[in-house]
Every structure is written in C-alpha cells, then in structure tokens.
Amino acid sequence: MRNSYLFLKESRIMSHPVGQKILVTGSTGDIGRRLVAQLSRDGHPVVAMCRKPEQIADFEQHGIEAVFGDLEKPASIAKALQACDRMFLLTVAGRAQQEHGRHGVEAAQAAGIRHVVHLSTGDANPNSPIPWANAPAHTDAVLKQRSGSWTILRPSAFMQNLVQSAVPIKKGVFPQTAGRGVLAWIDTEDIARVAATVLTNEGHEGKEYYLTGPELLTMSDVASHLTAVLNYPVRHLHLPGPLFFLALRAGGLDSWTARGLVHQFIDVVRKGHDFGDLITDTVHVLTGTPARSVREYLVENRAAFAR
Ligand SMILES: NC(=O)c1ccc[n+]([C@@H]2O[C@H](COP(=O)([O-])OP(=O)(O)OC[C@H]3O[C@@H](n4cnc5c(N)ncnc54)[C@H](OP(=O)(O)O)[C@@H]3O)[C@@H](O)[C@H]2O)c1
C-alpha cells in the first residue's frame, strides 16, 4: 500500500485529549505523509485530513487517526478541525490554490485554532506570474491578518521534482532552461522535520523560515551528481525558454503548468529573483540535523532513475 513503509508497523490509534490534536492537510502527499509519520512516531496527537475513504482506512490501519476533509469544501475543514488546536496547512498548485488557502485559514480562525503552520514557498510573491508562487503569497497575507499565531515555511525547490525528469535523464540528458542559475534543492523529508519541530515546540510564532538544502548547485552540477550516482553519463542540456516549454508539453505537461515552470526556471533560478539563489542553514538550526544533499537523495532514490 502506498507509503505504508513510513508508518509504525504495530500501533493502535492513541487517545489524546480532545482539542489538542494537530490536523495535517496534504497528509497523503510528499511532505504531509512524512510529517504525519514523524508526529505519530514521536507520540504527538495527529489527525490526517484526507479526501478518500481508502486513504482514511490506510492511516487507521497504521494506527493513525484520519478524517475526511477537502479544502474545496469549507464545512468539511471545519468538521475536520473539531478536535484540534494546531494545523499544518498545505495547498496544491492549481487554479483554486488561493481559494483553498483562504478556506483553510478561515476555517482555522472559526475553529479557534491556536497555531497554524503554512507551507508556502521560497519564491512567494503576490505579483509573480508563477501561479504557485503567487497563490501562497496571498494565503500568507490572509494568515497574518486572520490568525492569532502562525508560522510560515518557505522551502526552495524539492529534490523530489527531479523524478519528473526521469525519462530524459535515463536517456542521458537533463534538460533545463535555468542557464548557469543556482538552486539549493531541498529534500521534502527535511521540510517535514522542520514542520514537526515548529508544530510541537514553542517559540516559532510569527516566524517565516526560508528552508533550503545545504548547497547551491547549477543544473550542470546536478547532472554531475546524477552521473556519479547512477553510473551512466547524464549531461545538462540548456534549452531556451520556448524550447523548454515545448519539451515539457511533449512530456505530457499541460500548458498552464509548463508556462509556470518556464517562468520559474528563467526568472527565479536563472535570474535569481524572489530568493531563487538563497541558501540557509535553517533546517540544521531548527532540527539539529543538517539538511540532506542532492547526492544523498539520489543514492537513496537510485531506483527511480535506473535504466
Ligand atoms: N515542488 C516544489 O519544488 C515546491 C517548492 C516549494 C513549495 N512547494 C509547495 O509544496 C506544496 C506541495 O507539497 P507536496 O509535494 O507535499 O504535495 P503533493 O505530494 O502534491 O500532495 C498534495 C496533497 O494535497 C492533497 N490535496 C489535493 N487537493 C486537495 C484538496 N482540494 N483538499 C485537501 N487536500 C488536497 C493531496 O491529497 P490527494 O491524495 O487526495 O490528492 C495530497 O495529500 C505546494 O503548496 C507547492 O506549491 C513545492
């Protein structure tokens, strides 16, 4: 079953005082499932918000409380929050992302949630042409206005995104349009560790944390790491924006997402706008463990790129 390896194999649903639980939205996604697993392992009272009965059943089978909730449906979020006093809010890229963020914040406010941790993004900007940098910036603003206590996490690009390029990588090419721009890729495991820390400790209220991996890499550097770990040569292929767009479309991506990615890799990575070339040691400072490197990520996920 998907992601089951992350959960405790033998446990029962633990009972915790009503009104003191942590609701995790996005609980079946990359960050959320890792966060739920970590909170659960550490004995914190966590509730996974899910959209499908089989997801709820999967969590419950692993001893983790789960409830129905959809950011599209405000009443369902209100219901999911009933026994909670903290919330991890994550919205996904899409045309309704801004609305989903507002729904989450409003439901938290109505439920009297003590602390909301919002998974925003490092390049959040209300004027950005990149939809998934624009929408979270609006949610950040609503959160600051309407929530008594909040923390905002601003991660850089996820190492897990590299899997989206697995098809060309297996052919020996890593196509990009970032030129010599640099990026401090981060592992979602590190984001989840930070989220768990700020949700379960005091002192993070009103803070905005930029989270990055431990090294700034050009796309050629990434190709070198791929070559070293995968034992076959991978070269970085720089494409001008319009060609990169066509390559993304040929790979099956819709034009809305492809256009956003072209903007992101040109404006944020190639040109370094909106903190695209930022590197921080915040993961290490907050969790006591250094952020994982691209090399470590690739070694662990070699199978995803195996020919
Ligand atoms: N990728 C990057 O490089 C990057 C960098 C910075 C920030 N971010 C931000 O990170 C977030 C994505 O995190 P992720 O990779 O962990 O996500 P993910 O793996 O794509 O998972 C998305 C989660 O959101 C849930 N979801 C989707 N629609 C929902 C709805 N209407 N109501 C409630 N839940 C819903 C999904 O549930 P189902 O299983 O039901 O679909 C799933 O649990 C986005 O906000 C993105 O902008 C990404």
The ligand as a MOL file (V3000), in Angstrom:
LIG
                    3D

  0  0  0     0  0            999 V3000
M  V30 BEGIN CTAB
M  V30 COUNTS 48 52 0 0 0
M  V30 BEGIN ATOM
M  V30 1 N 7.6890 21.1560 -5.7410 0
M  V30 2 C 8.4490 22.1460 -5.3030 0
M  V30 3 O 9.6050 22.2940 -5.6920 0
M  V30 4 C 7.9030 23.1180 -4.2920 0
M  V30 5 C 8.7340 24.1190 -3.7760 0
M  V30 6 C 8.2190 24.9920 -2.8050 0
M  V30 7 C 6.9040 24.8370 -2.3760 0
M  V30 8 N 6.1150 23.8460 -2.9060 0 CHG=1
M  V30 9 C 4.7380 23.7000 -2.4300 0
M  V30 10 O 4.6020 22.4350 -1.8080 0
M  V30 11 C 3.2250 22.0380 -1.8650 0
M  V30 12 C 3.1340 20.6160 -2.3940 0
M  V30 13 O 3.6060 19.7450 -1.3940 0
M  V30 14 P 3.7380 18.1910 -1.6680 0
M  V30 15 O 4.7550 17.9710 -2.7680 0
M  V30 16 O 3.9470 17.5030 -0.3740 0 CHG=-1
M  V30 17 O 2.3060 17.8680 -2.2620 0
M  V30 18 P 1.8390 16.6050 -3.0900 0
M  V30 19 O 2.7820 15.4720 -2.9080 0
M  V30 20 O 1.4960 17.0660 -4.4660 0
M  V30 21 O 0.4790 16.2190 -2.3330 0
M  V30 22 C -0.6130 17.0690 -2.3380 0
M  V30 23 C -1.5160 16.7440 -1.1480 0
M  V30 24 O -2.6000 17.6780 -1.1210 0
M  V30 25 C -3.8210 16.9450 -1.1190 0
M  V30 26 N -4.8820 17.6870 -1.7900 0
M  V30 27 C -5.0090 17.9460 -3.1100 0
M  V30 28 N -6.1380 18.6400 -3.3230 0
M  V30 29 C -6.7260 18.8230 -2.1180 0
M  V30 30 C -7.9250 19.4290 -1.6870 0
M  V30 31 N -8.7870 20.0140 -2.5340 0
M  V30 32 N -8.2300 19.4100 -0.3560 0
M  V30 33 C -7.3880 18.8230 0.5260 0
M  V30 34 N -6.2450 18.2140 0.1810 0
M  V30 35 C -5.9330 18.2090 -1.1330 0
M  V30 36 C -3.4880 15.6480 -1.8260 0
M  V30 37 O -4.4630 14.6940 -1.4990 0
M  V30 38 P -4.9130 13.5190 -2.5230 0
M  V30 39 O -4.0280 12.3320 -2.1890 0
M  V30 40 O -6.3350 13.2770 -2.1740 0
M  V30 41 O -4.7190 14.0190 -3.9220 0
M  V30 42 C -2.1270 15.3620 -1.2190 0
M  V30 43 O -2.2650 14.8720 0.0820 0
M  V30 44 C 2.5200 23.0520 -2.7780 0
M  V30 45 O 1.9040 24.0390 -1.9950 0
M  V30 46 C 3.6970 23.6500 -3.5500 0
M  V30 47 O 3.3950 24.9450 -4.0510 0
M  V30 48 C 6.5840 22.9910 -3.8470 0
M  V30 END ATOM
M  V30 BEGIN BOND
M  V30 1 1 1 2
M  V30 2 2 2 3
M  V30 3 1 2 4
M  V30 4 1 4 5
M  V30 5 2 4 48
M  V30 6 2 5 6
M  V30 7 1 6 7
M  V30 8 2 7 8
M  V30 9 1 8 9
M  V30 10 1 8 48
M  V30 11 1 9 10
M  V30 12 1 9 46
M  V30 13 1 10 11
M  V30 14 1 11 12
M  V30 15 1 11 44
M  V30 16 1 12 13
M  V30 17 1 13 14
M  V30 18 2 14 15
M  V30 19 1 14 16
M  V30 20 1 14 17
M  V30 21 1 17 18
M  V30 22 2 18 19
M  V30 23 1 18 20
M  V30 24 1 18 21
M  V30 25 1 21 22
M  V30 26 1 22 23
M  V30 27 1 23 24
M  V30 28 1 23 42
M  V30 29 1 24 25
M  V30 30 1 25 26
M  V30 31 1 25 36
M  V30 32 1 26 27
M  V30 33 1 26 35
M  V30 34 2 27 28
M  V30 35 1 28 29
M  V30 36 1 29 30
M  V30 37 2 29 35
M  V30 38 1 30 31
M  V30 39 2 30 32
M  V30 40 1 32 33
M  V30 41 2 33 34
M  V30 42 1 34 35
M  V30 43 1 36 37
M  V30 44 1 36 42
M  V30 45 1 37 38
M  V30 46 2 38 39
M  V30 47 1 38 40
M  V30 48 1 38 41
M  V30 49 1 42 43
M  V30 50 1 44 45
M  V30 51 1 44 46
M  V30 52 1 46 47
M  V30 END BOND
M  V30 END CTAB
M  END
